């Protein structure tokens, strides 16, 4: 779903494939097609949003910094450029690219065929690498989870301090009723 306008978790899909392929290596072949179908569902939703927004509404969904360049790329190369984009890992901005394909009304058949094949290739490569190097990758992911927990605590404390400061400042600046 990392090509979707909802439920985006960078590296989330890849991490899912890594964990599943490295722990269930005997069923390695089934994970890439399943994750590809899930990715296609997210892309379909995103394509539909882009198509509904159209060329005019696209500027509200995609950063103007990228928009013109993406329009030119999609119009010039179409499905070939999409296939290359679908294989690239995050942080490549795949969601804006899919939105642009929808807004420019790229042929749906070619879009989903190219996108699906490219995602299948990508997830198959990730699964094969995970089977080979999965134990080491899981160790890194486990250590990152501890780091992530610590970072989350810091973020929550920071947000709490900011909210408390804003409340106190608002009370100080509020005019006193006579």
C-alpha positions in Angstrom: 0.0 0.0 0.0 3.0 2.3 -0.2 1.5 3.7 -3.4 -1.8 4.6 -1.8 -3.0 7.9 -0.5 -4.0 6.2 2.7 -2.1 3.8 4.9 1.3 4.9 3.8 4.1 3.5 6.0 7.5 3.9 4.4 9.3 0.6 4.0 6.2 -1.1 5.7 5.4 -3.3 2.8 9.1 -4.2 2.3 9.4 -5.0 6.0 6.4 -7.3 5.8 7.9 -9.2 2.9 11.2 -9.4 4.7 9.7 -10.8 7.9 7.4 -13.3 6.1 10.0 -14.5 3.6 12.7 -14.9 6.2 10.6 -16.7 8.8 8.6 -18.8 6.3 11.2 -19.5 3.6 9.5 -22.6 2.4 6.5 -20.5 1.4 8.6 -17.8 -0.2 6.8 -17.9 -3.6 3.4 -16.9 -2.2 4.3 -13.6 -0.5 5.3 -11.5 -3.6 2.0 -12.1 -5.5 -0.1 -11.4 -2.3 1.7 -8.2 -1.6 1.6 -7.2 -5.2 -2.2 -7.5 -5.2 -2.4 -5.4 -2.0 -0.2 -2.8 -3.7 -2.4 -2.8 -6.8 -5.5 -2.2 -4.6 -3.7 0.8 -3.1 -2.6 2.0 -6.5 -6.1 1.7 -7.9 -7.5 3.8 -5.1 -4.8 6.4 -5.7 -5.3 6.3 -9.5 -9.0 6.9 -9.0 -8.4 9.8 -6.7 -6.0 11.3 -9.3 -8.5 10.7 -12.1 -11.3 12.3 -10.0 -9.2 15.3 -9.2 -8.2 15.7 -12.8 -5.5 18.0 -14.1 -6.9 21.0 -12.2 -7.2 19.4 -8.8 -3.9 17.6 -9.0 -2.0 20.8 -7.9 -3.7 20.5 -4.5 -2.6 16.8 -4.1 0.9 17.0 -5.5 3.6 19.4 -4.6 4.1 22.0 -7.3 7.8 21.4 -7.1 7.4 17.9 -8.6 4.1 18.3 -10.5 5.3 19.7 -13.9 8.3 17.3 -14.1 6.0 14.4 -13.4 3.4 15.5 -15.9 6.1 15.7 -18.6 7.5 12.3 -17.6 4.1 10.5 -17.6 3.0 12.1 -20.9 6.3 11.3 -22.6 7.2 7.9 -21.3 3.9 6.6 -19.9 3.9 3.0 -18.7 7.6 2.5 -19.1 8.4 5.3 -16.7 5.7 4.0 -14.3 7.3 0.6 -14.3 10.7 2.1 -13.4 9.0 4.2 -10.6 7.2 1.2 -9.2 10.5 -0.7 -8.7 12.3 2.1 -6.9 12.2 1.9 -3.1 11.1 4.7 -0.8 11.7 7.6 -0.4 10.9 7.8 -4.2 7.5 9.7 -4.3 5.4 6.9 -5.9 2.1 8.2 -4.6 2.3 11.5 -6.5 3.4 9.7 -9.6 0.3 7.4 -9.4 -1.9 10.4 -8.8 -0.4 12.1 -11.9 -1.1 9.0 -14.0 -4.7 9.0 -12.9 -5.1 12.8 -13.5 -3.7 12.5 -17.0 -5.9 9.5 -17.6 -3.1 7.1 -18.6 -4.6 4.0 -20.2 -5.7 1.9 -17.2 -4.9 -1.5 -18.8 -1.3 -0.5 -19.5 -1.0 1.3 -16.1 -2.1 -1.7 -14.0 -0.2 -4.2 -16.2 3.1 -2.2 -16.0 2.6 -1.4 -12.3 1.7 -5.0 -11.3 4.6 -6.6 -13.2 7.1 -4.0 -11.7 5.8 -4.5 -8.2 5.9 -8.3 -8.5 9.5 -8.0 -9.7 10.4 -5.7 -6.8 8.7 -7.8 -4.1 10.1 -11.0 -5.5 13.6 -9.5 -5.3 13.0 -8.4 -1.7 11.7 -11.8 -0.8 14.7 -13.6 -2.3 17.1 -11.2 -0.6 15.2 -11.7 2.7 15.5 -15.5 2.4 19.2 -15.2 1.9 19.9 -12.4 4.5 16.8 -12.5 6.6 18.3 -13.4 9.9 20.6 -10.5 9.8 17.9 -8.1 8.6 15.5 -9.2 11.4 18.3 -8.5 13.9 18.6 -5.0 12.5 14.8 -4.5 12.5 14.6 -5.6 16.2 17.3 -3.1 17.2 15.5 -0.4 15.2 12.3 -1.3 17.1 14.0 -0.5 20.4 15.3 2.8 18.9 11.8 3.5 17.6 10.3 3.0 21.0 12.8 5.5 22.5 12.1 8.0 19.8 8.4 7.7 20.3 8.7 8.4 24.0 10.8 11.5 23.2 8.2 12.7 20.6 5.3 12.2 23.0 7.1 14.1 25.8 7.9 16.9 23.4 4.3 17.1 22.2 3.0 17.1 25.8 5.4 19.9 26.7 4.4 21.9 23.7 0.7 21.5 24.5 1.2 22.5 28.1 3.2 25.5 27.0 0.5 26.6 24.5 -2.2 26.3 27.2 -0.2 28.3 29.7 0.7 31.0 27.1 -3.0 31.2 26.1 -4.1 31.7 29.7 -1.5 34.4 30.2 -2.5 36.3 27.1 -6.3 36.0 27.6 -7.8 39.3 28.6 -9.2 39.3 32.1 -13.0 39.8 32.3 -14.1 42.6 34.7 
